[in-house]
Amino acid sequence: MHSVELACGRAAAVFLARMRRGVRSLATVAAVAPLVGIFGTLIGIVNSFRGVIGNGEDHLWFTMDWLSMGIVPTALGLAVAILAWWCYRYLLARLEDFETEMAAATQVLVSQLRHFRHRDV
């Protein structure tokens, strides 16, 4: 019976490791997305200070327009990060539930095998 428990435990560990590999990539996306957004914002800010030919009002208008557009990558990066983190936490919780169910199923299998082993056949 001990060998059955070990075999079930190994099979569960291999299966859960494969499933967690994909979930870890969501954590990576959640960590990297805000940084990519901030990088995009920095590029937008640098591009907003281009020279504009004309009066001061036109220069100010173009600069403010480019600055406001430069904030968009940060907002998108944060939106992607929040969504990826939420999905990561949700899937991690589901994996933990699945792991608990697999452990319970292993215990039921072992108890059923013990029951049938001790029966008079």
N, CA, C and O atoms as a Tinker XYZ file with bonds, in Angstrom:
   484  protein
     1  N      0.814000   -1.191000    0.000000    73     2
     2  CA     0.000000    0.000000    0.000000    64     1     3
     3  C      0.867000    1.268000    0.000000    63     2     4     5
     4  O      0.509000    2.292000   -0.582000    81     3
     5  N      1.987000    1.161000    0.657000    73     3     6
     6  CA     2.879000    2.319000    0.700000    64     5     7
     7  C      3.380000    2.666000   -0.702000    63     6     8     9
     8  O      3.527000    3.841000   -1.040000    81     7
     9  N      3.639000    1.650000   -1.505000    73     7    10
    10  CA     4.116000    1.906000   -2.872000    64     9    11
    11  C      3.032000    2.565000   -3.715000    63    10    12    13
    12  O      3.344000    3.374000   -4.589000    81    11
    13  N      1.771000    2.239000   -3.473000    73    11    14
    14  CA     0.664000    2.883000   -4.193000    64    13    15
    15  C      0.603000    4.356000   -3.818000    63    14    16    17
    16  O      0.427000    5.213000   -4.684000    81    15
    17  N      0.747000    4.652000   -2.531000    73    15    18
    18  CA     0.746000    6.051000   -2.094000    64    17    19
    19  C      1.901000    6.826000   -2.714000    63    18    20    21
    20  O      1.729000    7.964000   -3.153000    81    19
    21  N      3.075000    6.208000   -2.749000    73    19    22
    22  CA     4.234000    6.882000   -3.352000    64    21    23
    23  C      4.033000    7.117000   -4.842000    63    22    24    25
    24  O      4.370000    8.185000   -5.355000    81    23
    25  N      3.484000    6.124000   -5.540000    73    23    26
    26  CA     3.253000    6.268000   -6.981000    64    25    27
    27  C      2.232000    7.369000   -7.257000    63    26    28    29
    28  O      2.415000    8.171000   -8.173000    81    27
    29  N      1.168000    7.411000   -6.477000    73    27    30
    30  CA     0.165000    8.472000   -6.652000    64    29    31
    31  C      0.764000    9.841000   -6.349000    63    30    32    33
    32  O      0.489000   10.820000   -7.042000    81    31
    33  N      1.587000    9.893000   -5.304000    73    31    34
    34  CA     2.226000   11.163000   -4.953000    64    33    35
    35  C      3.166000   11.654000   -6.028000    63    34    36    37
    36  O      3.195000   12.846000   -6.331000    81    35
    37  N      3.944000   10.741000   -6.616000    73    35    38
    38  CA     4.855000   11.126000   -7.702000    64    37    39
    39  C      4.083000   11.597000   -8.921000    63    38    40    41
    40  O      4.429000   12.610000   -9.529000    81    39
    41  N      3.036000   10.863000   -9.279000    73    39    42
    42  CA     2.232000   11.242000  -10.443000    64    41    43
    43  C      1.587000   12.608000  -10.236000    63    42    44    45
    44  O      1.544000   13.426000  -11.155000    81    43
    45  N      1.093000   12.848000   -9.040000    73    43    46
    46  CA     0.490000   14.149000   -8.742000    64    45    47
    47  C      1.524000   15.260000   -8.795000    63    46    48    49
    48  O      1.248000   16.343000   -9.312000    81    47
    49  N      2.708000   15.002000   -8.268000    73    47    50
    50  CA     3.765000   16.025000   -8.267000    64    49    51
    51  C      4.190000   16.385000   -9.683000    63    50    52    53
    52  O      4.394000   17.560000   -9.989000    81    51
    53  N      4.326000   15.381000  -10.553000    73    51    54
    54  CA     4.716000   15.646000  -11.942000    64    53    55
    55  C      3.629000   16.441000  -12.653000    63    54    56    57
    56  O      3.917000   17.402000  -13.368000    81    55
    57  N      2.385000   16.035000  -12.453000    73    55    58
    58  CA     1.266000   16.710000  -13.110000    64    57    59
    59  C      1.143000   18.153000  -12.637000    63    58    60    61
    60  O      0.961000   19.056000  -13.454000    81    59
    61  N      1.240000   18.383000  -11.339000    73    59    62
    62  CA     1.134000   19.741000  -10.814000    64    61    63
    63  C      2.314000   20.607000  -11.233000    63    62    64    65
    64  O      2.144000   21.806000  -11.454000    81    63
    65  N      3.494000   20.033000  -11.346000    73    63    66
    66  CA     4.660000   20.804000  -11.800000    64    65    67
    67  C      4.462000   21.290000  -13.227000    63    66    68    69
    68  O      4.826000   22.417000  -13.563000    81    67
    69  N      3.886000   20.438000  -14.063000    73    67    70
    70  CA     3.613000   20.864000  -15.447000    64    69    71
    71  C      2.572000   21.971000  -15.491000    63    70    72    73
    72  O      2.684000   22.906000  -16.284000    81    71
    73  N      1.573000   21.865000  -14.651000    73    71    74
    74  CA     0.524000   22.891000  -14.647000    64    73    75
    75  C      1.039000   24.209000  -14.071000    63    74    76    77
    76  O      0.638000   25.277000  -14.534000    81    75
    77  N      1.905000   24.154000  -13.087000    73    75    78
    78  CA     2.423000   25.383000  -12.471000    64    77    79
    79  C      3.391000   26.126000  -13.366000    63    78    80    81
    80  O      3.575000   27.336000  -13.229000    81    79
    81  N      4.014000   25.396000  -14.288000    73    79    82
    82  CA     4.959000   26.044000  -15.192000    64    81    83
    83  C      4.260000   27.140000  -16.000000    63    82    84    85
    84  O      4.800000   28.235000  -16.159000    81    83
    85  N      3.069000   26.848000  -16.504000    73    83    86
    86  CA     2.320000   27.847000  -17.253000    64    85    87
    87  C      1.820000   28.979000  -16.383000    63    86    88    89
    88  O      1.725000   30.120000  -16.835000    81    87
    89  N      1.498000   28.672000  -15.133000    73    87    90
    90  CA     0.995000   29.697000  -14.222000    64    89    91
    91  C      2.105000   30.670000  -13.843000    63    90    92    93
    92  O      1.854000   31.860000  -13.657000    81    91
    93  N      3.319000   30.169000  -13.729000    73    91    94
    94  CA     4.446000   31.058000  -13.396000    64    93    95
    95  C      4.685000   32.110000  -14.476000    63    94    96    97
    96  O      5.137000   33.216000  -14.177000    81    95
    97  N      4.387000   31.773000  -15.717000    73    95    98
    98  CA     4.576000   32.761000  -16.780000    64    97    99
    99  C      3.638000   33.945000  -16.597000    63    98   100   101
   100  O      3.982000   35.067000  -16.969000    81    99
   101  N      2.452000   33.712000  -16.025000    73    99   102
   102  CA     1.555000   34.834000  -15.731000    64   101   103
   103  C      2.157000   35.759000  -14.678000    63   102   104   105
   104  O      2.006000   36.978000  -14.764000    81   103
   105  N      2.828000   35.198000  -13.703000    73   103   106
   106  CA     3.489000   36.025000  -12.690000    64   105   107
   107  C      4.598000   36.861000  -13.320000    63   106   108   109
   108  O      4.813000   38.011000  -12.936000    81   107
   109  N      5.293000   36.286000  -14.280000    73   107   110
   110  CA     6.346000   37.024000  -14.976000    64   109   111
   111  C      5.754000   38.186000  -15.772000    63   110   112   113
   112  O      6.285000   39.296000  -15.755000    81   111
   113  N      4.656000   37.918000  -16.467000    73   111   114
   114  CA     3.985000   38.983000  -17.228000    64   113   115
   115  C      3.519000   40.084000  -16.279000    63   114   116   117
   116  O      3.664000   41.267000  -16.585000    81   115
   117  N      2.964000   39.702000  -15.134000    73   115   118
   118  CA     2.490000   40.694000  -14.166000    64   117   119
   119  C      3.638000   41.544000  -13.623000    63   118   120   121
   120  O      3.442000   42.715000  -13.298000    81   119
   121  N      4.821000   40.967000  -13.524000    73   119   122
   122  CA     5.964000   41.717000  -13.003000    64   121   123
   123  C      6.601000   42.617000  -14.058000    63   122   124   125
   124  O      7.096000   43.697000  -13.736000    81   123
   125  N      6.590000   42.179000  -15.313000    73   123   126
   126  CA     7.301000   42.902000  -16.367000    64   125   127
   127  C      6.429000   43.975000  -17.034000    63   126   128   129
   128  O      6.958000   44.988000  -17.490000    81   127
   129  N      5.136000   43.779000  -17.098000    73   127   130
   130  CA     4.254000   44.698000  -17.835000    64   129   131
   131  C      4.345000   46.149000  -17.353000    63   130   132   133
   132  O      4.424000   47.043000  -18.196000    81   131
   133  N      4.339000   46.434000  -16.052000    73   131   134
   134  CA     4.472000   47.843000  -15.652000    64   133   135
   135  C      5.810000   48.455000  -16.056000    63   134   136   137
   136  O      5.884000   49.643000  -16.370000    81   135
   137  N      6.861000   47.648000  -16.048000    73   135   138
   138  CA     8.167000   48.177000  -16.447000    64   137   139
   139  C      8.200000   48.536000  -17.926000    63   138   140   141
   140  O      8.782000   49.548000  -18.317000    81   139
   141  N      7.569000   47.697000  -18.744000    73   139   142
   142  CA     7.485000   48.006000  -20.174000    64   141   143
   143  C      6.644000   49.261000  -20.380000    63   142   144   145
   144  O      6.972000   50.097000  -21.222000    81   143
   145  N      5.562000   49.396000  -19.616000    73   143   146
   146  CA     4.734000   50.601000  -19.714000    64   145   147
   147  C      5.484000   51.857000  -19.324000    63   146   148   149
   148  O      5.351000   52.891000  -19.979000    81   147
   149  N      6.266000   51.777000  -18.269000    73   147   150
   150  CA     7.046000   52.944000  -17.843000    64   149   151
   151  C      8.102000   53.291000  -18.883000    63   150   152   153
   152  O      8.368000   54.467000  -19.130000    81   151
   153  N      8.705000   52.277000  -19.491000    73   151   154
   154  CA     9.669000   52.533000  -20.559000    64   153   155
   155  C      8.995000   53.251000  -21.731000    63   154   156   157
   156  O      9.555000   54.192000  -22.295000    81   155
   157  N      7.799000   52.804000  -22.088000    73   155   158
   158  CA     7.045000   53.482000  -23.158000    64   157   159
   159  C      6.709000   54.916000  -22.792000    63   158   160   161
   160  O      6.743000   55.801000  -23.646000    81   159
   161  N      6.386000   55.150000  -21.532000    73   159   162
   162  CA     6.094000   56.515000  -21.082000    64   161   163
   163  C      7.339000   57.388000  -21.151000    63   162   164   165
   164  O      7.259000   58.554000  -21.537000    81   163
   165  N      8.481000   56.835000  -20.782000    73   163   166
   166  CA     9.725000   57.616000  -20.876000    64   165   167
   167  C     10.022000   58.007000  -22.318000    63   166   168   169
   168  O     10.447000   59.130000  -22.591000    81   167
   169  N      9.799000   57.087000  -23.223000    73   167   170
   170  CA    10.003000   57.411000  -24.641000    64   169   171
   171  C      9.015000   58.491000  -25.081000    63   170   172   173
   172  O      9.372000   59.404000  -25.825000    81   171
   173  N      7.768000   58.378000  -24.615000    73   171   174
   174  CA     6.770000   59.407000  -24.947000    64   173   175
   175  C      7.132000   60.771000  -24.393000    63   174   176   177
   176  O      6.915000   61.789000  -25.050000    81   175
   177  N      7.678000   60.799000  -23.194000    73   175   178
   178  CA     8.078000   62.079000  -22.602000    64   177   179
   179  C      9.249000   62.685000  -23.371000    63   178   180   181
   180  O      9.266000   63.886000  -23.641000    81   179
   181  N     10.223000   61.857000  -23.720000    73   179   182
   182  CA    11.364000   62.358000  -24.486000    64   181   183
   183  C     10.900000   62.889000  -25.839000    63   182   184   185
   184  O     11.365000   63.939000  -26.283000    81   183
   185  N      9.998000   62.182000  -26.490000    73   183   186
   186  CA     9.502000   62.621000  -27.794000    64   185   187
   187  C      8.617000   63.855000  -27.695000    63   186   188   189
   188  O      8.407000   64.534000  -28.700000    81   187
   189  N      8.094000   64.163000  -26.518000    73   187   190
   190  CA     7.198000   65.320000  -26.395000    64   189   191
   191  C      7.938000   66.646000  -26.447000    63   190   192   193
   192  O      7.318000   67.688000  -26.660000    81   191
   193  N      9.230000   66.630000  -26.260000    73   191   194
   194  CA     9.981000   67.877000  -26.251000    64   193   195
   195  C     10.688000   68.138000  -27.573000    63   194   196   197
   196  O     11.784000   68.698000  -27.599000    81   195
   197  N     10.071000   67.737000  -28.648000    73   195   198
   198  CA    10.627000   68.052000  -29.968000    64   197   199
   199  C     10.424000   69.534000  -30.269000    63   198   200   201
   200  O      9.526000   70.181000  -29.729000    81   199
   201  N     11.249000   70.032000  -31.112000    73   199   202
   202  CA    11.115000   71.436000  -31.483000    64   201   203
   203  C      9.901000   71.655000  -32.377000    63   202   204   205
   204  O      9.652000   70.882000  -33.302000    81   203
   205  N      9.155000   72.705000  -32.095000    73   203   206
   206  CA     7.976000   73.057000  -32.881000    64   205   207
   207  C      8.197000   74.465000  -33.406000    63   206   208   209
   208  O      8.522000   75.391000  -32.663000    81   207
   209  N      8.010000   74.593000  -34.719000    73   207   210
   210  CA     8.164000   75.920000  -35.321000    64   209   211
   211  C      6.837000   76.640000  -35.169000    63   210   212   213
   212  O      5.791000   76.098000  -35.525000    81   211
   213  N      6.870000   77.818000  -34.661000    73   211   214
   214  CA     5.649000   78.592000  -34.477000    64   213   215
   215  C      5.707000   79.346000  -33.171000    63   214   216   217
   216  O      6.760000   79.471000  -32.545000    81   215
   217  N      4.566000   79.841000  -32.776000    73   215   218
   218  CA     4.530000   80.646000  -31.546000    64   217   219
   219  C      4.539000   79.754000  -30.310000    63   218   220   221
   220  O      4.479000   78.531000  -30.429000    81   219
   221  N      4.612000   80.343000  -29.152000    73   219   222
   222  CA     4.722000   79.627000  -27.882000    64   221   223
   223  C      3.486000   78.804000  -27.558000    63   222   224   225
   224  O      3.578000   77.736000  -26.953000    81   223
   225  N      2.322000   79.314000  -27.969000    73   223   226
   226  CA     1.094000   78.564000  -27.698000    64   225   227
   227  C      1.084000   77.238000  -28.435000    63   226   228   229
   228  O      0.712000   76.210000  -27.870000    81   227
   229  N      1.496000   77.260000  -29.703000    73   227   230
   230  CA     1.547000   76.018000  -30.477000    64   229   231
   231  C      2.547000   75.039000  -29.870000    63   230   232   233
   232  O      2.280000   73.840000  -29.783000    81   231
   233  N      3.684000   75.553000  -29.459000    73   231   234
   234  CA     4.703000   74.698000  -28.849000    64   233   235
   235  C      4.168000   74.060000  -27.568000    63   234   236   237
   236  O      4.355000   72.863000  -27.347000    81   235
   237  N      3.507000   74.846000  -26.728000    73   235   238
   238  CA     2.937000   74.335000  -25.485000    64   237   239
   239  C      1.852000   73.303000  -25.775000    63   238   240   241
   240  O      1.786000   72.268000  -25.111000    81   239
   241  N      1.010000   73.573000  -26.751000    73   239   242
   242  CA    -0.074000   72.642000  -27.083000    64   241   243
   243  C      0.484000   71.297000  -27.556000    63   242   244   245
   244  O      0.041000   70.246000  -27.093000    81   243
   245  N      1.450000   71.326000  -28.472000    73   243   246
   246  CA     2.044000   70.082000  -28.970000    64   245   247
   247  C      2.766000   69.315000  -27.848000    63   246   248   249
   248  O      2.684000   68.089000  -27.771000    81   247
   249  N      3.465000   70.048000  -26.992000    73   247   250
   250  CA     4.176000   69.402000  -25.902000    64   249   251
   251  C      3.197000   68.724000  -24.946000    63   250   252   253
   252  O      3.413000   67.577000  -24.555000    81   251
   253  N      2.137000   69.408000  -24.570000    73   251   254
   254  CA     1.149000   68.822000  -23.660000    64   253   255
   255  C      0.421000   67.653000  -24.321000    63   254   256   257
   256  O      0.096000   66.672000  -23.652000    81   255
   257  N      0.168000   67.745000  -25.599000    73   255   258
   258  CA    -0.485000   66.644000  -26.313000    64   257   259
   259  C      0.394000   65.395000  -26.295000    63   258   260   261
   260  O     -0.084000   64.296000  -26.015000    81   259
   261  N      1.669000   65.567000  -26.592000    73   259   262
   262  CA     2.581000   64.416000  -26.577000    64   261   263
   263  C      2.781000   63.882000  -25.162000    63   262   264   265
   264  O      2.886000   62.671000  -24.972000    81   263
   265  N      2.834000   64.774000  -24.161000    73   263   266
   266  CA     2.965000   64.304000  -22.786000    64   265   267
   267  C      1.751000   63.483000  -22.363000    63   266   268   269
   268  O      1.891000   62.442000  -21.720000    81   267
   269  N      0.566000   63.951000  -22.723000    73   267   270
   270  CA    -0.630000   63.194000  -22.352000    64   269   271
   271  C     -0.679000   61.847000  -23.062000    63   270   272   273
   272  O     -1.167000   60.870000  -22.496000    81   271
   273  N     -0.184000   61.783000  -24.286000    73   271   274
   274  CA    -0.138000   60.496000  -24.996000    64   273   275
   275  C      0.956000   59.591000  -24.441000    63   274   276   277
   276  O      0.878000   58.369000  -24.564000    81   275
   277  N      1.974000   60.192000  -23.831000    73   275   278
   278  CA     3.067000   59.403000  -23.262000    64   277   279
   279  C      2.658000   58.616000  -22.023000    63   278   280   281
   280  O      3.345000   57.664000  -21.653000    81   279
   281  N      1.571000   58.984000  -21.382000    73   279   282
   282  CA     1.119000   58.294000  -20.173000    64   281   283
   283  C      0.348000   57.024000  -20.518000    63   282   284   285
   284  O      0.193000   56.150000  -19.665000    81   283
   285  N     -0.128000   56.909000  -21.734000    73   283   286
   286  CA    -0.942000   55.759000  -22.143000    64   285   287
   287  C     -0.203000   54.424000  -21.966000    63   286   288   289
   288  O     -0.818000   53.479000  -21.473000    81   287
   289  N      1.075000   54.292000  -22.337000    73   287   290
   290  CA     1.738000   52.997000  -22.129000    64   289   291
   291  C      1.782000   52.542000  -20.667000    63   290   292   293
   292  O      1.682000   51.347000  -20.390000    81   291
   293  N      1.930000   53.480000  -19.737000    73   291   294
   294  CA     1.928000   53.100000  -18.332000    64   293   295
   295  C      0.560000   52.579000  -17.922000    63   294   296   297
   296  O      0.463000   51.580000  -17.208000    81   295
   297  N     -0.489000   53.243000  -18.365000    73   295   298
   298  CA    -1.843000   52.783000  -18.042000    64   297   299
   299  C     -2.092000   51.392000  -18.624000    63   298   300   301
   300  O     -2.665000   50.532000  -17.955000    81   299
   301  N     -1.668000   51.173000  -19.852000    73   299   302
   302  CA    -1.850000   49.855000  -20.459000    64   301   303
   303  C     -0.999000   48.799000  -19.744000    63   302   304   305
   304  O     -1.455000   47.677000  -19.524000    81   303
   305  N      0.229000   49.158000  -19.386000    73   303   306
   306  CA     1.086000   48.223000  -18.655000    64   305   307
   307  C      0.488000   47.842000  -17.309000    63   306   308   309
   308  O      0.543000   46.680000  -16.905000    81   307
   309  N     -0.080000   48.815000  -16.621000    73   307   310
   310  CA    -0.720000   48.520000  -15.341000    64   309   311
   311  C     -1.970000   47.664000  -15.521000    63   310   312   313
   312  O     -2.230000   46.769000  -14.716000    81   311
   313  N     -2.741000   47.930000  -16.565000    73   311   314
   314  CA    -3.939000   47.120000  -16.825000    64   313   315
   315  C     -3.571000   45.673000  -17.113000    63   314   316   317
   316  O     -4.209000   44.750000  -16.608000    81   315
   317  N     -2.538000   45.480000  -17.926000    73   315   318
   318  CA    -2.088000   44.115000  -18.231000    64   317   319
   319  C     -1.555000   43.442000  -16.973000    63   318   320   321
   320  O     -1.832000   42.266000  -16.736000    81   319
   321  N     -0.798000   44.167000  -16.168000    73   319   322
   322  CA    -0.221000   43.592000  -14.947000    64   321   323
   323  C     -1.303000   43.198000  -13.948000    63   322   324   325
   324  O     -1.228000   42.129000  -13.343000    81   323
   325  N     -2.297000   44.043000  -13.775000    73   323   326
   326  CA    -3.376000   43.729000  -12.831000    64   325   327
   327  C     -4.160000   42.513000  -13.295000    63   326   328   329
   328  O     -4.481000   41.636000  -12.492000    81   327
   329  N     -4.470000   42.453000  -14.579000    73   327   330
   330  CA    -5.203000   41.309000  -15.115000    64   329   331
   331  C     -4.380000   40.021000  -15.012000    63   330   332   333
   332  O     -4.911000   38.976000  -14.637000    81   331
   333  N     -3.098000   40.092000  -15.340000    73   331   334
   334  CA    -2.235000   38.909000  -15.257000    64   333   335
   335  C     -2.075000   38.453000  -13.809000    63   334   336   337
   336  O     -2.077000   37.251000  -13.543000    81   335
   337  N     -1.937000   39.388000  -12.872000    73   335   338
   338  CA    -1.788000   39.022000  -11.464000    64   337   339
   339  C     -3.070000   38.377000  -10.936000    63   338   340   341
   340  O     -3.015000   37.395000  -10.196000    81   339
   341  N     -4.223000   38.931000  -11.319000    73   339   342
   342  CA    -5.496000   38.350000  -10.895000    64   341   343
   343  C     -5.631000   36.928000  -11.432000    63   342   344   345
   344  O     -6.017000   36.023000  -10.693000    81   343
   345  N     -5.318000   36.725000  -12.704000    73   343   346
   346  CA    -5.380000   35.379000  -13.294000    64   345   347
   347  C     -4.399000   34.441000  -12.610000    63   346   348   349
   348  O     -4.724000   33.279000  -12.369000    81   347
   349  N     -3.218000   34.921000  -12.297000    73   347   350
   350  CA    -2.213000   34.111000  -11.609000    64   349   351
   351  C     -2.726000   33.654000  -10.251000    63   350   352   353
   352  O     -2.651000   32.470000   -9.923000    81   351
   353  N     -3.246000   34.583000   -9.466000    73   351   354
   354  CA    -3.749000   34.227000   -8.140000    64   353   355
   355  C     -4.940000   33.271000   -8.234000    63   354   356   357
   356  O     -5.048000   32.343000   -7.433000    81   355
   357  N     -5.822000   33.483000   -9.188000    73   355   358
   358  CA    -6.984000   32.616000   -9.365000    64   357   359
   359  C     -6.543000   31.199000   -9.731000    63   358   360   361
   360  O     -6.999000   30.225000   -9.131000    81   359
   361  N     -5.658000   31.094000  -10.714000    73   359   362
   362  CA    -5.202000   29.768000  -11.140000    64   361   363
   363  C     -4.383000   29.083000  -10.060000    63   362   364   365
   364  O     -4.452000   27.863000   -9.916000    81   363
   365  N     -3.612000   29.846000   -9.299000    73   363   366
   366  CA    -2.847000   29.262000   -8.200000    64   365   367
   367  C     -3.790000   28.688000   -7.138000    63   366   368   369
   368  O     -3.542000   27.610000   -6.599000    81   367
   369  N     -4.856000   29.404000   -6.846000    73   367   370
   370  CA    -5.837000   28.892000   -5.881000    64   369   371
   371  C     -6.517000   27.635000   -6.411000    63   370   372   373
   372  O     -6.755000   26.690000   -5.660000    81   371
   373  N     -6.828000   27.624000   -7.701000    73   371   374
   374  CA    -7.449000   26.435000   -8.293000    64   373   375
   375  C     -6.480000   25.249000   -8.261000    63   374   376   377
   376  O     -6.901000   24.117000   -8.023000    81   375
   377  N     -5.199000   25.497000   -8.496000    73   375   378
   378  CA    -4.210000   24.425000   -8.426000    64   377   379
   379  C     -4.088000   23.872000   -7.006000    63   378   380   381
   380  O     -3.931000   22.665000   -6.822000    81   379
   381  N     -4.157000   24.737000   -6.016000    73   379   382
   382  CA    -4.107000   24.267000   -4.636000    64   381   383
   383  C     -5.332000   23.416000   -4.304000    63   382   384   385
   384  O     -5.221000   22.399000   -3.619000    81   383
   385  N     -6.505000   23.839000   -4.795000    73   383   386
   386  CA    -7.711000   23.024000   -4.610000    64   385   387
   387  C     -7.563000   21.676000   -5.298000    63   386   388   389
   388  O     -7.950000   20.640000   -4.758000    81   387
   389  N     -7.000000   21.708000   -6.491000    73   387   390
   390  CA    -6.814000   20.473000   -7.247000    64   389   391
   391  C     -5.833000   19.545000   -6.534000    63   390   392   393
   392  O     -6.019000   18.329000   -6.512000    81   391
   393  N     -4.795000   20.129000   -5.955000    73   391   394
   394  CA    -3.814000   19.336000   -5.216000    64   393   395
   395  C     -4.465000   18.668000   -4.005000    63   394   396   397
   396  O     -4.182000   17.509000   -3.703000    81   395
   397  N     -5.330000   19.401000   -3.320000    73   395   398
   398  CA    -6.047000   18.840000   -2.172000    64   397   399
   399  C     -6.961000   17.704000   -2.611000    63   398   400   401
   400  O     -7.042000   16.671000   -1.947000    81   399
   401  N     -7.651000   17.901000   -3.742000    73   399   402
   402  CA    -8.529000   16.846000   -4.255000    64   401   403
   403  C     -7.740000   15.607000   -4.655000    63   402   404   405
   404  O     -8.194000   14.484000   -4.437000    81   403
   405  N     -6.563000   15.804000   -5.237000    73   403   406
   406  CA    -5.740000   14.655000   -5.615000    64   405   407
   407  C     -5.258000   13.897000   -4.381000    63   406   408   409
   408  O     -5.216000   12.666000   -4.390000    81   407
   409  N     -4.898000   14.608000   -3.334000    73   407   410
   410  CA    -4.471000   13.943000   -2.102000    64   409   411
   411  C     -5.629000   13.158000   -1.486000    63   410   412   413
   412  O     -5.441000   12.044000   -0.997000    81   411
   413  N     -6.817000   13.743000   -1.514000    73   411   414
   414  CA    -7.983000   13.041000   -0.982000    64   413   415
   415  C     -8.303000   11.800000   -1.812000    63   414   416   417
   416  O     -8.649000   10.753000   -1.265000    81   415
   417  N     -8.186000   11.922000   -3.129000    73   415   418
   418  CA    -8.454000   10.770000   -4.002000    64   417   419
   419  C     -7.435000    9.666000   -3.760000    63   418   420   421
   420  O     -7.775000    8.484000   -3.805000    81   419
   421  N     -6.201000   10.042000   -3.506000    73   419   422
   422  CA    -5.171000    9.047000   -3.194000    64   421   423
   423  C     -5.524000    8.305000   -1.910000    63   422   424   425
   424  O     -5.399000    7.083000   -1.836000    81   423
   425  N     -5.961000    9.047000   -0.906000    73   423   426
   426  CA    -6.330000    8.413000    0.362000    64   425   427
   427  C     -7.534000    7.480000    0.195000    63   426   428   429
   428  O     -7.571000    6.408000    0.798000    81   427
   429  N     -8.514000    7.878000   -0.615000    73   427   430
   430  CA    -9.673000    7.017000   -0.874000    64   429   431
   431  C     -9.226000    5.752000   -1.599000    63   430   432   433
   432  O     -9.668000    4.654000   -1.259000    81   431
   433  N     -8.356000    5.896000   -2.591000    73   431   434
   434  CA    -7.869000    4.732000   -3.325000    64   433   435
   435  C     -7.141000    3.764000   -2.405000    63   434   436   437
   436  O     -7.374000    2.556000   -2.457000    81   435
   437  N     -6.264000    4.290000   -1.565000    73   435   438
   438  CA    -5.512000    3.429000   -0.656000    64   437   439
   439  C     -6.444000    2.742000    0.342000    63   438   440   441
   440  O     -6.270000    1.557000    0.627000    81   439
   441  N     -7.421000    3.457000    0.872000    73   439   442
   442  CA    -8.335000    2.826000    1.821000    64   441   443
   443  C     -9.188000    1.761000    1.144000    63   442   444   445
   444  O     -9.477000    0.729000    1.750000    81   443
   445  N     -9.596000    1.995000   -0.102000    73   443   446
   446  CA   -10.358000    0.988000   -0.845000    64   445   447
   447  C     -9.494000   -0.244000   -1.114000    63   446   448   449
   448  O     -9.968000   -1.375000   -1.004000    81   447
   449  N     -8.250000   -0.027000   -1.460000    73   447   450
   450  CA    -7.353000   -1.164000   -1.698000    64   449   451
   451  C     -7.106000   -1.952000   -0.413000    63   450   452   453
   452  O     -7.055000   -3.182000   -0.436000    81   451
   453  N     -6.953000   -1.251000    0.695000    73   451   454
   454  CA    -6.782000   -1.945000    1.976000    64   453   455
   455  C     -8.031000   -2.752000    2.329000    63   454   456   457
   456  O     -7.947000   -3.877000    2.821000    81   455
   457  N     -9.179000   -2.155000    2.068000    73   455   458
   458  CA   -10.442000   -2.827000    2.363000    64   457   459
   459  C    -10.563000   -4.110000    1.549000    63   458   460   461
   460  O    -10.917000   -5.156000    2.094000    81   459
   461  N    -10.280000   -4.044000    0.274000    73   459   462
   462  CA   -10.407000   -5.225000   -0.584000    64   461   463
   463  C     -9.291000   -6.236000   -0.345000    63   462   464   465
   464  O     -9.471000   -7.429000   -0.590000    81   463
   465  N     -8.157000   -5.773000    0.125000    73   463   466
   466  CA    -7.063000   -6.696000    0.402000    64   465   467
   467  C     -7.367000   -7.577000    1.607000    63   466   468   469
   468  O     -6.978000   -8.744000    1.638000    81   467
   469  N     -8.056000   -7.029000    2.592000    73   467   470
   470  CA    -8.366000   -7.771000    3.799000    64   469   471
   471  C     -9.668000   -8.555000    3.706000    63   470   472   473
   472  O    -10.018000   -9.281000    4.636000    81   471
   473  N    -10.368000   -8.421000    2.630000    73   471   474
   474  CA   -11.616000   -9.185000    2.459000    64   473   475
   475  C    -11.309000  -10.643000    2.166000    63   474   476   477
   476  O    -10.294000  -10.974000    1.555000    81   475
   477  N    -12.175000  -11.474000    2.600000    73   475   478
   478  CA   -12.057000  -12.886000    2.279000    64   477   479
   479  C    -12.570000  -13.105000    0.870000    63   478   480   481
   480  O    -13.741000  -12.849000    0.588000    81   479
   481  N    -11.734000  -13.560000    0.013000    73   479   482
   482  CA   -12.126000  -13.783000   -1.384000    64   481   483
   483  C    -12.321000  -15.248000   -1.641000    63   482   484
   484  O    -12.653000  -15.640000   -2.760000    81   483
